[in-house]
Amino acid sequence: METEVISLTNQFDAIAPDTGKTVKVVGVDMSDPHVRPKLICLVTDIDGTRVEIYDRVKNKRPSA
């Protein structure tokens, strides 16, 4: 079975709705056909950079 992960050519900054932290959306995980796609995000803080998966994020630019 092939893993369905799509890396984004145009990565973008967004806000994680549960933490309010700025994240960089870098891809989409569509590997589980029974749930909706998940957003693959990079989160950088004082502990370094790590990958987190979110169901949704908020647009960082409200006018966009």
Stockholm file with secondary structure:
# STOCKHOLM 1.0

chainA/1-64         METEVISLTNQFDAIAPDTGKTVKVVGVDMSDPHVRPKLICLVTDIDGTRVEIYDRVKNKRPSA
#=GR chainA/1-64 SS CCCCEEEEEEEEEEECTTTCCEEEEEEEECCCTTSCCEEEEEEEETTEEEEEEESCCEESSTTC
#=GC SS_cons        CCCCEEEEEEEEEEECTTTCCEEEEEEEECCCTTSCCEEEEEEEETTEEEEEEESCCEESSTTC
//
